[in-house]
Amino acid sequence: MSFSKPYTLITGASGGIGFELAVIMAEKGHNLIITARSEEKLNNIARQLIKNHGIDAISIPADLSKSTDRNRLIDEIRRQNIHIENLINNAGFGDLGAFETSDWVKNEEMIQLNITALTHLTREFLPDMRKAKSGRIMNVASIAAFMPGPLMSVYYASKAYVLSFSEALASELAGSGVKITTLCPGPVETGFQKKAEFKDPALLKMLKPATAQELADYGYHSMMNGKRLAIHGWMNRFIVFSLRFSPRWVVARAIMKLHQ
């Protein structure tokens, strides 16, 4: 099968890091498929990117926590005979609170979005990249991936999955021409904190959040350079490095205090 011109697929593109990545990719001349739940926002963004940068931008609204929406997105890409040359799995969210009193529906949605959707889309579009002997996949994890996270247990665990999965894929694909990047932000100034219901967390006082634009720029260059593990910010890199020398129960206790 021969494909039409190549595109970059970005999930969670209606705001925050995903939106900023869409802008950067458009500035660099990449045609885009952008997806998120908000149809109106996506359509406006697509029109703006086409007008400002002269690229093709296709908006496909979808709730990627639902398998029906993921399949509809995939089917539409296949119907239009589009080749995904870059896949940016950015969509995800977290929740703050004790697991025993948490909302199971919200937990399940988090698992489906943070883990299942990322894995599903990677499995769908990776084989074509492998055949083309080129491609980039960036999976957005977090420095949370390196530690247990009491009071955000499901979120931290989901990001640990993203890190482990992505690092394994990077090794499987060595020499294939396909590069896997795991982007690990620390705190970022996006709508994440609002959705996770952060009130006044000590974590955000200790670590100055990066802007979504800063993170997107770092992520773009890391992905295009084929960097396997991209931890943004010297303080975040120091934290991750120091975890090697700390008992995990001590780390868990410290994270719990920061989240309280």
Backbone hydrogen bonds, N-H to C=O, Kabsch-Sander energy under -0.5 kcal/mol:
donor,donor_aa,acceptor,acceptor_aa,energy
4,S,81,N,-2.8
7,Y,83,H,-2.5
8,T,31,N,-2.6
9,L,86,N,-2.6
10,I,8,T,-0.5
10,I,33,I,-2.5
11,T,88,I,-2.2
12,G,35,T,-1.0
13,A,35,T,-2.0
15,G,12,G,-0.6
18,G,15,G,-0.7
19,F,15,G,-1.2
20,E,16,G,-2.1
21,L,17,I,-2.6
22,A,18,G,-2.0
23,V,19,F,-2.2
24,I,20,E,-2.3
25,M,21,L,-2.8
26,A,22,A,-2.3
27,E,23,V,-2.5
28,K,24,I,-1.6
29,G,26,A,-1.7
30,H,25,M,-2.6
32,L,56,D,-2.9
33,I,8,T,-2.8
34,I,58,I,-2.6
35,T,10,I,-2.1
39,E,37,R,-0.9
42,L,38,S,-2.2
43,N,39,E,-2.6
44,N,40,E,-2.1
45,I,41,K,-2.5
46,A,42,L,-2.9
47,R,43,N,-2.2
48,Q,44,N,-2.2
49,L,45,I,-2.6
50,I,46,A,-2.3
51,K,47,R,-2.3
52,N,48,Q,-2.6
53,H,49,L,-2.1
54,G,50,I,-1.8
55,I,49,L,-0.6
57,A,55,I,-0.5
58,I,32,L,-2.8
59,S,57,A,-0.5
60,I,34,I,-2.4
60,I,58,I,-0.5
62,A,36,A,-2.7
64,L,62,A,-0.9
66,K,63,D,-2.2
70,R,66,K,-2.1
71,N,67,S,-2.7
72,R,68,T,-1.8
73,L,69,D,-2.3
74,I,70,R,-2.6
75,D,71,N,-2.8
76,E,72,R,-2.1
77,I,73,L,-2.0
78,R,74,I,-2.4
79,R,75,D,-2.7
80,Q,76,E,-1.8
81,N,78,R,-1.5
82,I,77,I,-2.2
83,H,5,K,-0.7
84,I,82,I,-0.6
85,E,7,Y,-2.4
85,E,83,H,-0.9
86,N,7,Y,-1.3
87,L,136,R,-2.7
88,I,9,L,-3.1
89,N,87,L,-0.6
89,N,138,M,-2.2
90,N,88,I,-1.4
96,L,196,A,-1.4
97,G,151,L,-3.3
101,T,98,A,-0.9
102,S,99,F,-1.6
104,W,102,S,-0.7
107,N,103,D,-2.3
108,E,104,W,-3.0
109,E,105,V,-2.2
110,M,106,K,-2.3
111,I,107,N,-2.5
112,Q,108,E,-2.7
113,L,109,E,-2.4
114,N,110,M,-3.2
115,I,111,I,-2.0
116,T,111,I,-1.8
117,A,112,Q,-2.9
118,L,113,L,-0.7
119,T,115,I,-2.3
120,H,116,T,-3.0
121,L,117,A,-2.6
122,T,118,L,-1.8
123,R,119,T,-2.5
124,E,120,H,-2.0
125,F,121,L,-2.1
126,L,122,T,-2.1
129,M,125,F,-1.3
130,R,126,L,-2.6
131,K,127,P,-2.1
132,A,128,D,-2.0
133,K,129,M,-0.9
133,K,130,R,-0.5
134,S,129,M,-1.7
135,G,177,G,-0.9
136,R,85,E,-1.9
137,I,179,K,-2.4
138,M,87,L,-2.9
139,N,137,I,-0.5
139,N,181,T,-2.5
140,V,89,N,-2.4
140,V,138,M,-0.5
141,A,139,N,-0.8
141,A,183,L,-3.0
143,I,185,P,-2.4
145,A,142,S,-1.8
146,F,143,I,-1.6
147,M,144,A,-1.5
152,M,149,G,-2.4
156,Y,152,M,-2.5
157,A,153,S,-2.1
158,S,154,V,-2.3
159,K,155,Y,-1.9
160,A,156,Y,-1.8
161,Y,157,A,-1.8
162,V,158,S,-1.8
163,L,159,K,-2.2
164,S,160,A,-2.5
165,F,161,Y,-3.1
166,S,162,V,-2.3
167,E,163,L,-2.5
168,A,164,S,-2.1
169,L,165,F,-2.2
170,A,166,S,-2.4
171,S,167,E,-1.5
172,E,168,A,-2.2
173,L,169,L,-2.3
174,A,171,S,-1.2
176,S,173,L,-2.5
179,K,135,G,-2.4
181,T,137,I,-2.9
182,T,228,R,-3.0
183,L,139,N,-2.1
183,L,181,T,-0.7
184,C,182,T,-0.5
184,C,230,A,-3.4
189,E,210,A,-3.0
190,T,188,V,-1.8
193,Q,190,T,-0.5
195,K,191,G,-2.1
196,A,192,F,-2.5
197,E,194,K,-0.9
198,F,193,Q,-2.6
202,A,258,L,-1.4
203,L,258,L,-0.9
204,L,201,P,-0.7
205,K,201,P,-0.8
206,M,202,A,-2.2
207,L,203,L,-2.3
208,K,206,M,-0.6
210,A,187,P,-2.3
212,A,189,E,-0.6
215,L,211,T,-2.2
216,A,212,A,-2.6
217,D,213,Q,-2.4
218,Y,214,E,-2.2
219,G,215,L,-2.8
220,Y,216,A,-2.9
221,H,217,D,-2.1
222,S,218,Y,-2.1
223,M,219,G,-2.6
224,M,220,Y,-2.7
225,N,221,H,-1.6
226,G,223,M,-1.5
227,K,222,S,-2.7
230,A,182,T,-2.9
230,A,228,R,-0.5
231,I,229,L,-0.6
232,H,184,C,-1.4
232,H,230,A,-0.6
237,R,233,G,-2.2
238,F,234,W,-2.2
239,I,235,M,-2.4
240,V,236,N,-2.4
241,F,237,R,-2.3
242,S,238,F,-2.7
243,L,239,I,-1.4
244,R,241,F,-1.3
245,F,242,S,-1.6
246,S,243,L,-1.3
250,V,247,P,-0.7
251,V,247,P,-1.9
252,A,248,R,-2.7
253,R,249,W,-1.9
254,A,250,V,-2.2
255,I,251,V,-2.6
256,M,252,A,-2.2
257,K,253,R,-1.9
258,L,254,A,-1.9
259,H,255,I,-1.9
260,Q,256,M,-1.2
